[in-house]
């Protein structure tokens, strides 16, 4: 074990602490908490702001050494905020979580610590790194990680260097402890996670069960990125709601969200629907048409029931996923299109790829990040919340009704093969059957004919 020099206070001088302050600007409370925990382990004092305007006020009130800005702000355009903030506070080290900081942005003396903390926060929470921590710095504007040794901090005035044995010479002890704790947290099963709070639940996803909160957590983590997402879950479990939430929380939220159900369109028409066609490309094509992929340019393309796509068409989709170029049916020219792809399926797509029913190369392109929507039976404790939600929504078009305990008990006894969608339909049927009665009872709860 080799000794390494670290700064310690000179016993002949008064002990002095030089606190460094970082300001975290993000609308995501869980992101701020995780990053604050890692920075605190690196001996930073952390202040938080939930919006761009609040971050500006905090910086005016007490100038921090650095500010870390998330990839999206709820009140200000990110690029404009970064430009204006850099002009107003040139002395503050400005770091963007999405790499949007300009190359000529002044670099503070602790930039590498900030990038390390940010990288650890992002990567451990997406479970990309689930082994021993690796140190490095991320080059601004790049998704790649350039690994280089952690620099040994220089002694400040009034300090001298003392030889201390450490287990890993390249990692400061506090940083190693914080990274190890974060890695351990990322490896915990969702059911055992103690940091998942109902306050972090997305408004689209009703339910405070651990499996539902985990879905919200995963959406928040991956939404700001361009990473392809595969949503798996049984029919009626809310896969399209997850896709819409991913789009809403992304930097593409002002661009189109285009959804297409691959199982609802005949195979002969699906290619033209996806890629578009020229005039006369086939019988009945009296004029050219822009496809769904091209219509989503700059935004998000949601491919629902991707597992039902014919194999022949999968190869054409794979080419687009790989190079971002498409060719309209009947056209020889290629078109460059920029879309973020989100796919969904109720089938176990990995098994279908292993059996040859789905292209494995396309599967691995789409399943970079997985989100699983649970069946209603897996979070049946959320049934009262869901009932209140649906009754409130239906109350906008018809008189609001209450539900009594006998009806709730009958709902709890059902197996819910159709999941949350079936619950919505059962409640709508009950509202109709109740007529002018203000309360739904067990008599109005009719499950119809189950297909399961």
HELIX and SHEET records of a PDB file:
HELIX    1   1 UNK A   29  UNK A   41  1                                  13    
HELIX    2   2 UNK A   52  UNK A   61  1                                  10    
HELIX    3   3 UNK A   78  UNK A   88  1                                  11    
HELIX    4   4 UNK A  111  UNK A  125  1                                  15    
HELIX    5   5 UNK A  173  UNK A  187  1                                  15    
HELIX    6   6 UNK A  190  UNK A  192  5                                   3    
HELIX    7   7 UNK A  198  UNK A  200  5                                   3    
HELIX    8   8 UNK A  210  UNK A  223  1                                  14    
HELIX    9   9 UNK A  239  UNK A  248  1                                  10    
HELIX   10  10 UNK A  267  UNK A  275  1                                   9    
HELIX   11  11 UNK A  292  UNK A  295  1                                   4    
HELIX   12  12 UNK A  306  UNK A  308  5                                   3    
HELIX   13  13 UNK A  311  UNK A  323  1                                  13    
HELIX   14  14 UNK A  349  UNK A  355  1                                   7    
HELIX   15  15 UNK A  360  UNK A  366  1                                   7    
HELIX   16  16 UNK A  376  UNK A  382  5                                   7    
HELIX   17  17 UNK A  383  UNK A  394  1                                  12    
HELIX   18  18 UNK A  405  UNK A  412  1                                   8    
HELIX   19  19 UNK A  419  UNK A  434  1                                  16    
HELIX   20  20 UNK A  442  UNK A  444  5                                   3    
SHEET    1   A 2 UNK A   3  UNK A   9  0                                        
SHEET    2   A 2 UNK A 159  UNK A 165 -1                                        
SHEET    1   B 4 UNK A  44  UNK A  49  0                                        
SHEET    2   B 4 UNK A  20  UNK A  25  1                                        
SHEET    3   B 4 UNK A  66  UNK A  69  1                                        
SHEET    4   B 4 UNK A  93  UNK A  96  1                                        
SHEET    1   C 2 UNK A 137  UNK A 138  0                                        
SHEET    2   C 2 UNK A 145  UNK A 146 -1                                        
SHEET    1   D 5 UNK A 257  UNK A 261  0                                        
SHEET    2   D 5 UNK A 300  UNK A 304  1                                        
SHEET    3   D 5 UNK A 340  UNK A 345  1                                        
SHEET    4   D 5 UNK A 229  UNK A 233  1                                        
SHEET    5   D 5 UNK A 369  UNK A 373  1                                        
SHEET    1   E 2 UNK A 276  UNK A 277  0                                        
SHEET    2   E 2 UNK A 289  UNK A 290 -1                                        
SHEET    1   F 2 UNK A 325  UNK A 326  0                                        
SHEET    2   F 2 UNK A 335  UNK A 336 -1                                        
SHEET    1   G 2 UNK A 402  UNK A 403  0                                        
SHEET    2   G 2 UNK A 439  UNK A 440  1                                        
END                                                                             
